[in-house]
Amino acid sequence: MDKIKGTNLGNWLVLEKWMSPNLFAGTGADDEIWLGRKLAPEVLAAKLKEHRDTYVTEEDFAFIAEHGLNLVRIPVPYFIFGDWPPYPGCADYLDKAFDWAEKYNLQILIDLHTCPGSQNGYDNGGLTGVCKWCKNPDEVEFELTVLERLAKRYGNRKGLYGIEVLNEPISWLVYITAPSTGKAEDKEEAKGSGHVPMPFLKQFYRDAYKRLRAILPKEKTIVFHDGFRLGAWKDFFVKEGMENVVLDTHIYVFAMENFVPIHKPWVYKIYIDSQVKLIQKVQRYTPVIVGEWCICNKHAEKQPKAVMAAEEAVRVRRERYREMSKLQLDAWSAAHGCVYWNYQLLRSRTDAFDERWKESWDLSRCLLNGWLEYTK
């Protein structure tokens, strides 16, 4: 296909509390796994059904296509097939997504986003503060069987671009600096947690490729996340003889700001340019996509010092976000494509966010606000 211009459909089949806090209200849960532990199975099933039925619909696929995008990356949980009680499966929703994608000429990248025991300890890995999946051979094997079942069910669908083996298996450096590390609700459960070592990850990728390629048509792509170690892969996939593979990297200015105290466009440009150089080095061997990015940044959200009318403040914010979107879209053109995180946060585009900065994570609002524009 042409270069990827896509968006993630996160928080639909894999929940993230910061995106839809109302789903978690009154439960005391901070992630999807604990939501299932706090609620009775029938209550959990009803809550998830209502959310999945309404959060993404055919209307959204039409909207995405109308705005010049060509791909949706859909995060799915390891319990997608309903074989990990009490969490209800959601393969029927992915079935609908393929019907809608094919109707509107969109491609789907299925992204296996979570695994039992978690691969990163983030809430987006399902279980905050716990990262033990790679130490349990049975759970590693289970993850491989989920990939096989996804390939068998969707491998011949016209709308399938490919399957991403695992989202964000965490590196040592990211693990020790992650805000979620050490924040497990059950400290006993978190004992033994740690990063996903590179030797393990390489072997898991070999095993996953072998199993997926045995099922998928050769024109379907197998995508691997860089594990927050983009520069470490070099010619690995070439040496392994892997065909039609893509390496996924996630680049957030918002995350960089946590480590750099100066929040100005020139700093963002230095950071982004450094990432582009790294992408170009890796692409000597393997195509790279920026599978997650967004325009959220503190410079755009900072209130201007001068007192100004509300309309002028809106204009300044708009121009700052347009500057950021152009900077990144131009930069990611060096890659094989990019996929915005996220398509939306709140289902209603008129509801106000609890924090204003969240608006720039919502691609649908960015498009409607004129902060970002894709060329068809």
VOPA-577568 format. One record per residue (C-alpha): residue in three letters; x, y, z. Coordinates in nm, 3 decimals, always signed. Layout:
// VOPA-577568
  res        x        y        z
  ALA        X        Y        Z
...
***
This chain:
// VOPA-577568
  res        x        y        z
  MET   +0.000   +0.000   +0.000
  ASP   +0.097   +0.367   -0.018
  LYS   +0.256   +0.527   +0.285
  ILE   +0.047   +0.470   +0.594
  LYS   -0.167   +0.757   +0.716
  GLY   -0.354   +0.610   +1.006
  THR   -0.509   +0.643   +1.345
  ASN   -0.535   +0.413   +1.645
  LEU   -0.872   +0.295   +1.773
  GLY   -0.745   +0.272   +2.128
  ASN   -0.971   +0.254   +2.433
  TRP   -1.229   +0.054   +2.239
  LEU   -1.133   -0.311   +2.286
  VAL   -0.849   -0.232   +2.530
  LEU   -0.948   +0.020   +2.797
  GLU   -0.733   +0.304   +2.936
  LYS   -0.871   +0.486   +3.236
  TRP   -0.724   +0.828   +3.156
  MET   -0.915   +0.829   +2.827
  SER   -1.256   +0.731   +2.966
  PRO   -1.247   +0.782   +3.344
  ASN   -1.625   +0.749   +3.371
  LEU   -1.597   +0.379   +3.287
  PHE   -1.397   +0.329   +3.604
  ALA   -1.588   +0.566   +3.829
  GLY   -1.679   +0.420   +4.166
  THR   -1.482   +0.098   +4.113
  GLY   -1.146   +0.191   +4.262
  ALA   -0.979   +0.026   +3.963
  ASP   -0.695   +0.191   +3.773
  ASP   -0.671   -0.053   +3.483
  GLU   -0.874   -0.303   +3.286
  ILE   -0.766   -0.613   +3.477
  TRP   -0.854   -0.460   +3.812
  LEU   -1.185   -0.343   +3.670
  GLY   -1.265   -0.709   +3.615
  ARG   -1.151   -0.795   +3.965
  LYS   -1.361   -0.522   +4.129
  LEU   -1.687   -0.589   +3.943
  ALA   -1.913   -0.892   +3.935
  PRO   -1.878   -1.079   +3.602
  GLU   -2.228   -0.987   +3.484
  VAL   -2.172   -0.620   +3.571
  LEU   -1.837   -0.620   +3.390
  ALA   -1.992   -0.782   +3.082
  ALA   -2.276   -0.528   +3.070
  LYS   -2.039   -0.232   +3.114
  LEU   -1.802   -0.353   +2.842
  LYS   -2.087   -0.433   +2.603
  GLU   -2.234   -0.085   +2.634
  HIS   -1.892   +0.073   +2.579
  ARG   -1.794   -0.143   +2.283
  ASP   -2.133   -0.105   +2.117
  THR   -2.115   +0.273   +2.121
  TYR   -1.752   +0.389   +2.140
  VAL   -1.663   +0.304   +1.778
  THR   -1.925   +0.265   +1.505
  GLU   -1.945   +0.256   +1.126
  GLU   -1.982   +0.633   +1.132
  ASP   -1.626   +0.661   +1.261
  PHE   -1.481   +0.457   +0.977
  ALA   -1.658   +0.686   +0.732
  PHE   -1.518   +0.992   +0.913
  ILE   -1.165   +0.850   +0.909
  ALA   -1.178   +0.775   +0.537
  GLU   -1.328   +1.116   +0.456
  HIS   -1.032   +1.287   +0.621
  GLY   -0.771   +1.122   +0.403
  LEU   -0.651   +0.835   +0.620
  ASN   -0.597   +0.483   +0.489
  LEU   -0.539   +0.262   +0.796
  VAL   -0.665   +0.197   +1.147
  ARG   -0.452   +0.026   +1.409
  ILE   -0.680   -0.161   +1.645
  PRO   -0.544   -0.264   +1.987
  VAL   -0.690   -0.595   +2.105
  PRO   -0.649   -0.776   +2.439
  TYR   -0.513   -1.125   +2.495
  PHE   -0.864   -1.232   +2.600
  ILE   -1.014   -1.128   +2.265
  PHE   -1.150   -1.480   +2.213
  GLY   -1.326   -1.493   +2.551
  ASP   -1.111   -1.767   +2.703
  TRP   -0.979   -1.577   +3.004
  PRO   -1.266   -1.533   +3.253
  PRO   -1.415   -1.305   +3.368
  TYR   -1.322   -1.085   +3.072
  PRO   -1.567   -1.114   +2.782
  GLY   -1.420   -1.167   +2.437
  CYS   -1.450   -0.905   +2.167
  ALA   -1.369   -1.078   +1.838
  ASP   -1.718   -1.001   +1.709
  TYR   -1.638   -0.629   +1.730
  LEU   -1.319   -0.682   +1.532
  ASP   -1.530   -0.870   +1.277
  LYS   -1.749   -0.559   +1.242
  ALA   -1.440   -0.341   +1.211
  PHE   -1.327   -0.543   +0.909
  ASP   -1.668   -0.509   +0.746
  TRP   -1.661   -0.132   +0.795
  ALA   -1.297   -0.096   +0.690
  GLU   -1.354   -0.284   +0.368
  LYS   -1.665   -0.079   +0.294
  TYR   -1.467   +0.247   +0.323
  ASN   -1.146   +0.117   +0.166
  LEU   -0.942   +0.126   +0.486
  GLN   -0.679   -0.122   +0.601
  ILE   -0.654   -0.268   +0.951
  LEU   -0.343   -0.336   +1.155
  ILE   -0.440   -0.571   +1.436
  ASP   -0.227   -0.483   +1.737
  LEU   -0.202   -0.741   +2.018
  HIS   -0.184   -0.480   +2.291
  THR   -0.179   -0.678   +2.616
  CYS   -0.070   -1.011   +2.758
  PRO   -0.125   -1.198   +3.086
  GLY   +0.114   -1.067   +3.347
  SER   +0.178   -0.757   +3.129
  GLN   +0.475   -0.677   +2.907
  ASN   +0.528   -0.323   +3.037
  GLY   +0.347   -0.249   +3.362
  TYR   +0.148   +0.033   +3.204
  ASP   -0.228   +0.061   +3.231
  ASN   -0.231   +0.011   +2.853
  GLY   -0.073   -0.329   +2.917
  GLY   -0.378   -0.409   +3.127
  LEU   -0.215   -0.436   +3.468
  THR   -0.046   -0.131   +3.622
  GLY   +0.285   -0.188   +3.798
  VAL   +0.317   -0.556   +3.705
  CYS   +0.552   -0.679   +3.431
  LYS   +0.612   -1.054   +3.455
  TRP   +0.473   -1.203   +3.134
  CYS   +0.810   -1.287   +2.982
  LYS   +0.902   -1.495   +3.289
  ASN   +0.610   -1.734   +3.249
  PRO   +0.654   -1.981   +2.959
  ASP   +0.286   -2.083   +2.967
  GLU   +0.173   -1.723   +2.927
  VAL   +0.427   -1.665   +2.650
  GLU   +0.288   -1.968   +2.470
  PHE   -0.067   -1.846   +2.524
  GLU   +0.023   -1.515   +2.359
  LEU   +0.161   -1.701   +2.057
  THR   -0.160   -1.902   +2.024
  VAL   -0.364   -1.580   +2.027
  LEU   -0.154   -1.453   +1.736
  GLU   -0.216   -1.778   +1.549
  ARG   -0.590   -1.756   +1.604
  LEU   -0.596   -1.394   +1.486
  ALA   -0.409   -1.495   +1.172
  LYS   -0.646   -1.782   +1.100
  ARG   -0.957   -1.570   +1.152
  TYR   -0.850   -1.258   +0.959
  GLY   -0.558   -1.362   +0.739
  ASN   -0.761   -1.370   +0.420
  ARG   -0.963   -1.057   +0.483
  LYS   -0.915   -0.794   +0.216
  GLY   -0.898   -0.525   +0.482
  LEU   -0.607   -0.681   +0.673
  TYR   -0.282   -0.488   +0.640
  GLY   -0.109   -0.699   +0.900
  ILE   -0.070   -0.812   +1.259
  GLU   +0.147   -0.643   +1.520
  VAL   +0.300   -0.909   +1.742
  LEU   +0.302   -0.717   +2.073
  ASN   +0.265   -0.357   +2.181
  GLU   +0.545   -0.187   +2.377
  PRO   +0.745   -0.465   +2.545
  ILE   +0.941   -0.248   +2.785
  SER   +1.315   -0.183   +2.794
  TRP   +1.527   -0.152   +3.110
  LEU   +1.568   +0.224   +3.083
  VAL   +1.200   +0.291   +3.021
  TYR   +1.099   +0.048   +3.295
  ILE   +1.307   +0.215   +3.567
  THR   +1.182   +0.563   +3.470
  ALA   +0.816   +0.477   +3.403
  PRO   +0.570   +0.644   +3.642
  SER   +0.374   +0.318   +3.667
  THR   +0.669   +0.113   +3.795
  GLY   +0.616   +0.028   +4.160
  LYS   +0.251   +0.137   +4.150
  ALA   +0.086   -0.206   +4.152
  GLU   -0.226   -0.236   +4.365
  ASP   -0.119   -0.585   +4.477
  LYS   +0.247   -0.557   +4.579
  GLU   +0.276   -0.932   +4.614
  GLU   +0.157   -0.983   +4.257
  ALA   +0.420   -0.737   +4.134
  LYS   +0.713   -0.917   +4.296
  GLY   +0.960   -1.029   +4.032
  SER   +0.852   -0.764   +3.782
  GLY   +1.112   -0.621   +3.550
  HIS   +1.187   -0.521   +3.192
  VAL   +1.165   -0.748   +2.887
  PRO   +1.526   -0.848   +2.804
  MET   +1.643   -0.815   +2.445
  PRO   +1.750   -1.183   +2.404
  PHE   +1.404   -1.294   +2.515
  LEU   +1.232   -1.042   +2.288
  LYS   +1.432   -1.147   +1.983
  GLN   +1.345   -1.512   +2.041
  PHE   +0.979   -1.428   +2.093
  TYR   +0.982   -1.234   +1.767
  ARG   +1.141   -1.531   +1.586
  ASP   +0.875   -1.764   +1.722
  ALA   +0.591   -1.524   +1.645
  TYR   +0.713   -1.466   +1.289
  LYS   +0.744   -1.838   +1.222
  ARG   +0.392   -1.910   +1.345
  LEU   +0.229   -1.611   +1.174
  ARG   +0.405   -1.654   +0.840
  ALA   +0.293   -2.018   +0.833
  ILE   -0.067   -1.893   +0.830
  LEU   -0.073   -1.545   +0.676
  PRO   -0.063   -1.485   +0.301
  LYS   +0.278   -1.350   +0.203
  GLU   +0.136   -1.008   +0.114
  LYS   +0.017   -0.953   +0.472
  THR   +0.262   -0.763   +0.690
  ILE   +0.402   -0.872   +1.026
  VAL   +0.479   -0.575   +1.249
  PHE   +0.716   -0.571   +1.546
  HIS   +0.741   -0.300   +1.809
  ASP   +1.095   -0.180   +1.877
  GLY   +1.061   -0.236   +2.252
  PHE   +1.176   +0.124   +2.306
  ARG   +1.508   +0.023   +2.148
  LEU   +1.479   +0.142   +1.789
  GLY   +1.850   +0.164   +1.720
  ALA   +1.922   -0.185   +1.854
  TRP   +1.755   -0.379   +1.574
  LYS   +1.976   -0.281   +1.278
  ASP   +1.978   -0.577   +1.036
  PHE   +1.819   -0.831   +1.274
  PHE   +1.512   -0.897   +1.061
  VAL   +1.719   -0.924   +0.743
  LYS   +1.961   -1.172   +0.898
  GLU   +1.668   -1.378   +1.023
  GLY   +1.530   -1.399   +0.669
  MET   +1.201   -1.238   +0.767
  GLU   +0.997   -1.113   +0.473
  ASN   +0.738   -0.834   +0.455
  VAL   +0.801   -0.708   +0.808
  VAL   +0.781   -0.357   +0.952
  LEU   +0.928   -0.213   +1.271
  ASP   +0.699   +0.006   +1.482
  THR   +0.830   +0.289   +1.699
  HIS   +0.632   +0.525   +1.922
  ILE   +0.745   +0.888   +1.948
  TYR   +0.576   +1.136   +2.179
  VAL   +0.689   +1.494   +2.231
  PHE   +0.462   +1.488   +2.537
  ALA   +0.677   +1.212   +2.691
  MET   +1.002   +1.387   +2.604
  GLU   +0.882   +1.697   +2.789
  ASN   +0.892   +1.504   +3.116
  PHE   +1.272   +1.492   +3.091
  VAL   +1.347   +1.825   +2.922
  PRO   +1.249   +2.142   +3.113
  ILE   +1.240   +2.374   +2.809
  HIS   +0.910   +2.348   +2.622
  LYS   +0.967   +2.542   +2.301
  PRO   +0.930   +2.460   +1.929
  TRP   +1.306   +2.468   +1.870
  VAL   +1.356   +2.202   +2.137
  TYR   +1.083   +1.987   +1.982
  LYS   +1.254   +2.018   +1.643
  ILE   +1.589   +1.902   +1.781
  TYR   +1.422   +1.600   +1.939
  ILE   +1.218   +1.510   +1.631
  ASP   +1.514   +1.554   +1.398
  SER   +1.715   +1.313   +1.613
  GLN   +1.435   +1.056   +1.584
  VAL   +1.421   +1.099   +1.206
  LYS   +1.795   +1.031   +1.177
  LEU   +1.749   +0.713   +1.376
  ILE   +1.455   +0.606   +1.161
  GLN   +1.660   +0.662   +0.847
  LYS   +1.942   +0.444   +0.981
  VAL   +1.705   +0.160   +1.065
  GLN   +1.529   +0.184   +0.730
  ARG   +1.846   +0.085   +0.552
  TYR   +1.732   -0.262   +0.651
  THR   +1.364   -0.261   +0.753
  PRO   +1.071   -0.020   +0.695
  VAL   +0.968   +0.178   +1.003
  ILE   +0.630   +0.321   +1.100
  VAL   +0.561   +0.568   +1.378
  GLY   +0.275   +0.364   +1.516
  GLU   +0.187   +0.611   +1.790
  TRP   +0.235   +0.990   +1.804
  CYS   +0.029   +1.298   +1.876
  ILE   +0.057   +1.676   +1.871
  CYS   +0.006   +1.727   +2.246
  ASN   +0.270   +1.963   +2.386
  LYS   +0.301   +2.207   +2.675
  HIS   +0.395   +2.504   +2.457
  ALA   +0.058   +2.495   +2.281
  GLU   -0.129   +2.467   +2.610
  LYS   +0.064   +2.741   +2.787
  GLN   -0.147   +3.051   +2.835
  PRO   -0.003   +3.355   +2.653
  LYS   +0.150   +3.612   +2.890
  ALA   -0.036   +3.902   +2.734
  VAL   -0.401   +3.947   +2.821
  MET   -0.603   +3.882   +2.509
  ALA   -0.956   +3.822   +2.397
  ALA   -1.090   +3.467   +2.403
  GLU   -1.097   +3.451   +2.023
  GLU   -0.734   +3.557   +2.003
  ALA   -0.634   +3.293   +2.260
  VAL   -0.808   +3.027   +2.053
  ARG   -0.621   +3.145   +1.743
  VAL   -0.284   +3.132   +1.921
  ARG   -0.353   +2.779   +2.046
  ARG   -0.463   +2.672   +1.699
  GLU   -0.149   +2.812   +1.535
  ARG   +0.077   +2.644   +1.788
  TYR   -0.085   +2.307   +1.730
  ARG   -0.073   +2.354   +1.353
  GLU   +0.299   +2.423   +1.382
  MET   +0.346   +2.104   +1.581
  SER   +0.140   +1.893   +1.342
  LYS   +0.332   +2.019   +1.038
  LEU   +0.665   +1.959   +1.208
  GLN   +0.578   +1.599   +1.284
  LEU   +0.394   +1.508   +0.965
  ASP   +0.688   +1.639   +0.764
  ALA   +0.927   +1.441   +0.982
  TRP   +0.732   +1.115   +0.973
  SER   +0.730   +1.131   +0.592
  ALA   +1.081   +0.986   +0.624
  ALA   +0.922   +0.671   +0.765
  HIS   +0.690   +0.419   +0.601
  GLY   +0.397   +0.599   +0.762
  CYS   +0.248   +0.716   +1.091
  VAL   -0.055   +0.630   +1.303
  TYR   -0.205   +0.891   +1.539
  TRP   -0.287   +0.809   +1.900
  ASN   -0.579   +0.828   +1.939
  TYR   -0.880   +0.861   +1.710
  GLN   -1.089   +0.986   +2.003
  LEU   -1.110   +0.991   +2.381
  LEU   -1.466   +1.083   +2.471
  ARG   -1.734   +0.945   +2.244
  SER   -1.916   +1.277   +2.226
  ARG   -1.719   +1.550   +2.048
  THR   -1.907   +1.819   +2.240
  ASP   -1.836   +1.699   +2.594
  ALA   -1.562   +1.886   +2.777
  PHE   -1.253   +1.702   +2.897
  ASP   -1.161   +1.697   +3.263
  GLU   -0.821   +1.836   +3.155
  ARG   -0.786   +2.060   +2.851
  TRP   -0.462   +1.907   +2.717
  LYS   -0.645   +1.581   +2.643
  GLU   -0.816   +1.747   +2.346
  SER   -0.496   +1.725   +2.140
  TRP   -0.482   +1.348   +2.189
  ASP   -0.820   +1.324   +2.017
  LEU   -0.758   +1.318   +1.641
  SER   -1.123   +1.373   +1.553
  ARG   -1.122   +1.700   +1.748
  CYS   -0.783   +1.801   +1.610
  LEU   -0.926   +1.765   +1.260
  LEU   -1.244   +1.953   +1.341
  ASN   -1.046   +2.228   +1.519
  GLY   -0.822   +2.272   +1.216
  TRP   -0.512   +2.180   +1.415
  LEU   -0.411   +1.902   +1.178
  GLU   -0.487   +1.813   +0.819
  TYR   -0.403   +1.516   +0.603
  THR   -0.360   +1.551   +0.229
  LYS   -0.556   +1.301   +0.024
***
